[in-house]
């Protein structure tokens, strides 16, 4: 039975691949890690790690915009489970950033696409910065 799970993941990877092979575009996932206290700056150093991946951006339907959880201008990004180099993409979390089509978005909510325990991608609610 694991064959069907692998095929589902492979299908999601193909669909979300950049346009020459799929329907997506290249993007960058930026993850923020807070370092130790730096006495020179008086605060903690912030380090951004970037991973190049691919995905697809869609708009929310007007009926989905409730003014509380989903605001006008929020977008949905479907993120491929693999980076452009073929490795697994790190799981996005709230307050990560996505650079997509020359726009930067803050990740508000993450919904993984799981097919019986196999990660096939991520659905991200994003808000422009």
N, CA, C and O of each residue as an XYZ file, in Angstrom:
516
protein
N       0.784     -1.211      0.000
C       0.000      0.000      0.000
C       0.830      1.281      0.000
O       0.310      2.326     -0.392
N       2.104      1.251      0.424
C       2.851      2.512      0.421
C       3.040      3.085     -0.972
O       3.349      4.269     -1.110
N       2.862      2.272     -2.012
C       3.030      2.749     -3.374
C       2.048      3.875     -3.695
O       2.428      4.852     -4.341
N       0.810      3.760     -3.264
C      -0.188      4.788     -3.549
C       0.161      6.102     -2.845
O      -0.120      7.181     -3.368
N       0.770      6.012     -1.664
C       1.174      7.218     -0.951
C       2.321      7.918     -1.676
O       2.335      9.143     -1.799
N       3.277      7.134     -2.150
C       4.393      7.702     -2.899
C       3.910      8.349     -4.192
O       4.417      9.396     -4.594
N       2.927      7.726     -4.842
C       2.394      8.295     -6.074
C       1.649      9.602     -5.800
O       1.730     10.534     -6.600
N       0.924      9.681     -4.680
C       0.233     10.928     -4.312
C       1.219     12.053     -4.054
O       0.995     13.188     -4.473
N       2.302     11.746     -3.371
C       3.337     12.752     -3.112
C       4.009     13.183     -4.418
O       4.241     14.372     -4.635
N       4.320     12.222     -5.282
C       4.953     12.541     -6.558
C       4.045     13.400     -7.427
O       4.526     14.285     -8.134
N       2.742     13.152     -7.383
C       1.796     13.959     -8.150
C       1.787     15.406     -7.650
O       1.792     16.337     -8.455
N       1.774     15.600     -6.329
C       1.805     16.955     -5.766
C       3.104     17.668     -6.140
O       3.087     18.860     -6.448
N       4.215     16.960     -6.118
C       5.507     17.555     -6.477
C       5.501     17.989     -7.938
O       5.970     19.080     -8.262
N       4.970     17.142     -8.824
C       4.909     17.503    -10.245
C       3.987     18.686    -10.496
O       4.317     19.575    -11.281
N       2.832     18.704     -9.835
C       1.868     19.794    -10.054
C       2.397     21.131     -9.569
O       2.129     22.155    -10.197
N       3.140     21.153     -8.471
C       3.612     22.397     -7.880
C       5.017     22.783     -8.346
O       5.577     23.770     -7.870
N       5.581     22.023     -9.260
C       6.907     22.341     -9.796
C       6.845     23.636    -10.600
O       5.771     24.012    -11.069
N       7.972     24.324    -10.770
C       7.969     25.542    -11.587
C       7.428     25.276    -12.990
O       7.452     24.144    -13.473
N       6.949     26.318    -13.623
C       6.140     26.237    -14.836
C       6.686     25.400    -15.984
O       5.887     24.857    -16.747
N       7.965     25.267    -16.147
C       8.440     24.460    -17.272
C       8.007     23.004    -17.131
O       7.893     22.285    -18.123
N       7.763     22.566    -15.873
C       7.357     21.185    -15.637
C       5.972     21.086    -14.999
O       5.283     20.083    -15.184
N       5.557     22.100    -14.259
C       4.286     22.037    -13.543
C       3.525     23.343    -13.630
O       3.676     24.093    -14.595
N       2.710     23.616    -12.629
C       1.863     24.806    -12.609
C       2.350     25.885    -11.646
O       1.737     26.949    -11.567
N       3.426     25.640    -10.918
C       3.882     26.566     -9.885
C       4.944     27.536    -10.365
O       5.304     27.582    -11.541
N       5.430     28.310     -9.405
C       6.538     29.238     -9.609
C       7.565     29.005     -8.515
O       7.248     28.471     -7.452
N       8.787     29.407     -8.783
C       9.827     29.322     -7.761
C       9.518     30.315     -6.644
O       8.982     31.394     -6.897
N       9.851     29.954     -5.428
C       9.663     30.817     -4.267
C      10.772     30.548     -3.275
O      11.554     29.610     -3.431
N      10.829     31.388     -2.247
C      11.825     31.213     -1.191
C      11.119     31.179      0.151
O      10.338     32.074      0.475
N      11.396     30.145      0.930
C      10.894     30.039      2.299
C      11.975     30.566      3.216
O      13.091     30.047      3.236
N      11.641     31.616      3.988
C      12.595     32.210      4.923
C      12.164     31.854      6.343
O      11.064     32.201      6.772
N      13.042     31.158      7.067
C      12.760     30.772      8.455
C      13.644     31.589      9.390
O      14.850     31.717      9.180
N      13.021     32.132     10.414
C      13.726     32.976     11.373
C      14.094     32.155     12.599
O      13.257     31.462     13.179
N      15.363     32.248     12.983
C      15.804     31.651     14.233
C      16.417     32.755     15.082
O      17.197     33.577     14.599
N      16.052     32.755     16.335
C      16.549     33.773     17.262
C      17.746     33.192     17.983
O      17.670     32.129     18.599
N      18.844     33.906     17.893
C      20.091     33.452     18.507
C      20.203     33.857     19.962
O      19.222     34.232     20.605
N      21.407     33.774     20.456
C      21.673     34.116     21.844
C      21.763     35.628     22.022
O      21.816     36.386     21.053
N      21.777     36.034     23.258
C      21.875     37.455     23.597
C      23.208     38.017     23.120
O      24.263     37.423     23.339
N      23.139     39.173     22.463
C      24.334     39.842     21.973
C      24.517     41.124     22.778
O      23.722     42.052     22.628
N      25.552     41.205     23.636
C      25.732     42.391     24.472
C      26.052     43.655     23.665
O      25.792     44.762     24.135
N      26.603     43.509     22.478
C      26.918     44.677     21.662
C      25.670     45.384     21.156
O      25.627     46.613     21.091
N      24.658     44.609     20.799
C      23.417     45.210     20.296
C      22.367     45.365     21.389
O      21.405     46.115     21.224
N      22.543     44.670     22.488
C      21.572     44.741     23.577
C      20.340     43.887     23.329
O      19.326     44.062     24.005
N      20.405     42.984     22.392
C      19.268     42.115     22.084
C      19.740     40.789     21.533
O      20.928     40.464     21.558
N      18.801     40.048     21.046
C      19.117     38.753     20.472
C      19.314     38.897     18.965
O      18.581     39.633     18.303
N      20.293     38.200     18.437
C      20.534     38.215     17.004
C      19.483     37.358     16.299
O      19.093     36.303     16.799
N      19.036     37.815     15.152
C      18.089     37.076     14.331
C      18.810     36.584     13.088
O      19.482     37.350     12.397
N      18.662     35.303     12.816
C      19.296     34.696     11.652
C      18.190     34.142     10.754
O      17.323     33.398     11.211
N      18.233     34.512      9.475
C      17.269     34.007      8.503
C      17.938     32.920      7.669
O      19.023     33.127      7.126
N      17.288     31.764      7.568
C      17.754     30.718      6.661
C      16.754     30.633      5.513
O      15.542     30.660      5.726
N      17.273     30.532      4.308
C      16.422     30.535      3.124
C      16.510     29.200      2.404
O      17.585     28.616      2.271
N      15.352     28.729      1.939
C      15.265     27.503      1.162
C      14.463     27.804     -0.091
O      13.346     28.315     -0.008
N      15.021     27.493     -1.244
C      14.309     27.699     -2.502
C      13.398     26.518     -2.775
O      13.814     25.360     -2.722
N      12.150     26.837     -3.066
C      11.167     25.806     -3.356
C      10.248     26.261     -4.468
O      10.599     27.144     -5.250
N       9.073     25.660     -4.539
C       8.101     26.058     -5.549
C       6.707     25.927     -4.971
O       6.482     25.210     -3.995
N       5.778     26.631     -5.589
C       4.409     26.593     -5.119
C       3.483     27.334     -6.055
O       3.879     27.792     -7.127
N       2.244     27.440     -5.626
C       1.184     28.047     -6.406
C       0.427     29.010     -5.502
O       0.076     28.653     -4.377
N       0.170     30.228     -5.979
C      -0.560     31.225     -5.185
C      -1.993     31.324     -5.710
O      -2.217     31.421     -6.917
N      -2.952     31.299     -4.797
C      -4.355     31.490     -5.155
C      -4.962     32.511     -4.202
O      -4.437     32.744     -3.113
N      -6.055     33.110     -4.613
C      -6.777     34.059     -3.766
C      -7.911     33.338     -3.046
O      -8.439     32.338     -3.533
N      -8.274     33.859     -1.886
C      -9.432     33.331     -1.179
C     -10.705     33.800     -1.867
O     -10.748     34.895     -2.427
N     -11.733     32.977     -1.825
C     -13.034     33.395     -2.329
C     -13.582     34.469     -1.401
O     -13.253     34.495     -0.214
N     -14.400     35.338     -1.926
C     -14.965     36.420     -1.123
C     -15.746     35.873      0.072
O     -15.744     36.483      1.141
N     -16.404     34.745     -0.097
C     -17.188     34.158      0.996
C     -16.314     33.589      2.107
O     -16.789     33.393      3.225
N     -15.035     33.321      1.814
C     -14.104     32.805      2.826
C     -13.496     33.916      3.681
O     -12.944     33.641      4.746
N     -13.590     35.157      3.230
C     -13.002     36.281      3.960
C     -13.982     36.697      5.045
O     -15.042     37.256      4.763
N     -13.607     36.413      6.307
C     -14.510     36.685      7.429
C     -14.118     37.919      8.236
O     -14.862     38.318      9.133
N     -12.991     38.525      7.948
C     -12.563     39.716      8.666
C     -11.901     39.424     10.001
O     -11.411     40.345     10.654
N     -11.875     38.168     10.422
C     -11.243     37.786     11.683
C     -10.033     36.901     11.433
O      -8.908     37.272     11.768
N     -10.261     35.728     10.844
C      -9.172     34.799     10.560
C      -8.577     35.023      9.175
O      -7.361     34.963      8.993
N      -9.434     35.277      8.219
C      -8.998     35.541      6.850
C      -9.385     36.975      6.524
O     -10.564     37.328      6.532
N      -8.373     37.803      6.234
C      -8.605     39.213      5.944
C      -8.560     39.461      4.447
O      -8.000     38.672      3.686
N      -9.162     40.576      4.039
C      -9.080     40.985      2.644
C      -7.608     41.158      2.274
O      -6.869     41.820      3.003
N      -7.177     40.589      1.179
C      -5.785     40.668      0.752
C      -4.947     39.456      1.126
O      -3.836     39.306      0.618
N      -5.447     38.582      2.005
C      -4.727     37.351      2.324
C      -4.703     36.451      1.092
O      -5.624     36.476      0.274
N      -3.661     35.672      0.970
C      -3.544     34.728     -0.135
C      -3.261     33.336      0.404
O      -2.797     33.167      1.532
N      -3.548     32.363     -0.414
C      -3.274     30.975     -0.080
C      -2.130     30.534     -0.987
O      -2.198     30.705     -2.204
N      -1.090     29.974     -0.401
C       0.031     29.440     -1.177
C       0.120     27.949     -0.913
O       0.197     27.508      0.233
N       0.106     27.185     -1.988
C       0.282     25.750     -1.905
C       1.765     25.480     -2.125
O       2.297     25.773     -3.196
N       2.430     24.928     -1.130
C       3.879     24.762     -1.120
C       4.247     23.306     -1.362
O       3.725     22.402     -0.709
N       5.154     23.092     -2.309
C       5.632     21.747     -2.619
C       6.419     21.183     -1.426
O       7.062     21.944     -0.702
N       6.376     19.871     -1.216
C       7.115     19.282     -0.086
C       8.607     19.155     -0.327
O       9.346     18.776      0.581
N       9.065     19.465     -1.537
C      10.494     19.360     -1.820
C      11.048     20.704     -2.260
O      10.358     21.503     -2.892
N      12.299     20.934     -1.918
C      13.005     22.138     -2.349
C      13.432     21.957     -3.801
O      13.342     20.860     -4.352
N      13.892     23.032     -4.409
C      14.320     22.956     -5.801
C      15.512     22.038     -5.998
O      15.712     21.514     -7.093
N      16.313     21.832     -4.947
C      17.462     20.931     -5.067
C      17.089     19.462     -4.856
O      17.959     18.594     -4.918
N      15.801     19.169     -4.605
C      15.331     17.801     -4.447
C      15.224     17.312     -3.023
O      14.650     16.250     -2.786
N      15.761     18.057     -2.059
C      15.659     17.658     -0.654
C      14.291     18.058     -0.107
O      13.583     18.864     -0.711
N      13.926     17.492      1.037
C      12.662     17.875      1.669
C      12.741     19.317      2.134
O      13.764     19.757      2.659
N      11.649     20.050      1.937
C      11.616     21.445      2.381
C      11.327     21.450      3.879
O      10.542     20.621      4.340
N      11.924     22.344      4.651
C      11.603     22.391      6.083
C      10.132     22.753      6.285
O       9.570     23.558      5.543
N       9.533     22.157      7.281
C       8.113     22.435      7.523
C       7.937     23.898      7.927
O       8.556     24.359      8.886
N       7.088     24.630      7.189
C       6.871     26.034      7.536
C       6.070     26.152      8.831
O       5.272     25.275      9.163
N       6.294     27.240      9.551
C       5.539     27.530     10.769
C       5.068     28.981     10.713
O       5.491     29.750      9.851
N       4.203     29.335     11.627
C       3.703     30.692     11.713
C       4.862     31.675     11.875
O       5.819     31.402     12.600
N       4.770     32.802     11.206
C       5.743     33.892     11.193
C       6.979     33.623     10.350
O       7.912     34.426     10.365
N       7.014     32.512      9.611
C       8.018     32.376      8.566
C       7.620     33.334      7.450
O       6.525     33.897      7.475
N       8.492     33.519      6.484
C       8.176     34.390      5.359
C       8.316     33.621      4.055
O       9.137     32.712      3.927
N       7.490     34.012      3.091
C       7.536     33.458      1.744
C       7.805     34.610      0.789
O       7.087     35.611      0.806
N       8.831     34.479     -0.042
C       9.091     35.451     -1.108
C       8.617     34.784     -2.390
O       9.204     33.804     -2.849
N       7.543     35.329     -2.964
C       6.896     34.726     -4.120
C       6.601     35.808     -5.141
O       5.903     36.774     -4.833
N       7.117     35.665     -6.339
C       6.846     36.583     -7.444
C       7.113     38.037     -7.043
O       6.280     38.913     -7.277
N       8.278     38.287     -6.438
C       8.758     39.612     -6.025
C       7.936     40.241     -4.903
O       8.053     41.443     -4.667
N       7.110     39.464     -4.208
C       6.359     39.952     -3.049
C       6.725     39.104     -1.844
O       6.977     37.906     -1.967
N       6.751     39.740     -0.670
C       7.073     39.027      0.565
C       5.805     38.892      1.399
O       5.065     39.858      1.586
N       5.565     37.684      1.897
C       4.381     37.374      2.683
C       4.793     36.792      4.026
O       5.813     36.111      4.137
N       3.990     37.068      5.038
C       4.161     36.473      6.352
C       3.212     35.278      6.449
O       2.045     35.389      6.075
N       3.690     34.151      6.938
C       2.862     32.958      7.085
C       1.993     33.124      8.330
O       2.499     33.289      9.440
N       0.687     33.077      8.126
C      -0.278     33.231      9.218
C      -0.698     31.875      9.770
O      -0.772     31.683     10.983
N      -0.971     30.938      8.868
C      -1.440     29.615      9.276
C      -0.901     28.570      8.315
O      -0.768     28.825      7.118
N      -0.587     27.380      8.850
C      -0.051     26.279      8.049
C      -0.989     25.091      8.170
O      -1.362     24.682      9.269
N      -1.360     24.549      7.026
C      -2.156     23.331      6.995
C      -1.448     22.298      6.148
O      -1.388     22.447      4.928
N      -0.907     21.248      6.760
C      -0.187     20.253      5.956
C      -1.156     19.408      5.132
O      -2.269     19.114      5.570
N      -0.721     19.027      3.943
C      -1.438     18.045      3.142
C      -0.846     16.704      3.507
O       0.272     16.391      3.096
N      -1.554     15.924      4.251
C      -1.086     14.591      4.618
C      -1.991     13.557      3.976
O      -3.217     13.630      4.061
N      -1.361     12.606      3.339
C      -2.105     11.497      2.762
C      -1.703     10.255      3.530
O      -0.714      9.601      3.201
N      -2.467      9.939      4.546
C      -2.208      8.777      5.394
C      -0.802      8.805      5.979
O      -0.108      7.789      6.001
N      -0.388      9.982      6.452
C       0.905     10.116      7.106
C       2.049     10.524      6.205
O       3.156     10.752      6.694
N       1.821     10.625      4.902
C       2.858     11.039      3.965
C       2.614     12.496      3.604
O       1.546     12.835      3.093
N       3.589     13.363      3.861
C       3.435     14.788      3.573
C       3.500     15.016      2.074
O       4.504     14.722      1.424
N       2.397     15.550      1.534
C       2.309     15.817      0.094
C       2.423     17.302     -0.216
O       2.363     17.687     -1.384
N       2.585     18.135      0.786
C       2.696     19.574      0.588
C       2.104     20.319      1.758
O       1.707     19.722      2.759
N       2.047     21.639      1.622
C       1.527     22.486      2.690
C       0.613     23.547      2.093
O       0.892     24.087      1.022
N      -0.472     23.840      2.785
C      -1.350     24.942      2.422
C      -1.100     26.062      3.423
O      -1.314     25.895      4.624
N      -0.643     27.208      2.915
C      -0.274     28.325      3.779
C      -1.244     29.495      3.595
O      -1.557     29.877      2.468
N      -1.709     30.049      4.692
C      -2.421     31.331      4.639
C      -1.367     32.402      4.855
O      -0.673     32.409      5.872
N      -1.254     33.305      3.891
C      -0.191     34.306      3.939
C      -0.775     35.700      3.833
O      -1.815     35.914      3.210
N      -0.088     36.639      4.450
C      -0.476     38.058      4.447
C       0.721     38.885      4.008
O       1.824     38.712      4.526
N       0.508     39.772      3.066
C       1.579     40.603      2.543
C       2.186     41.497      3.611
O       1.495     41.953      4.522
N       3.474     41.739      3.490
C       4.168     42.619      4.437
C       4.164     44.047      3.938
O       4.701     44.934      4.601
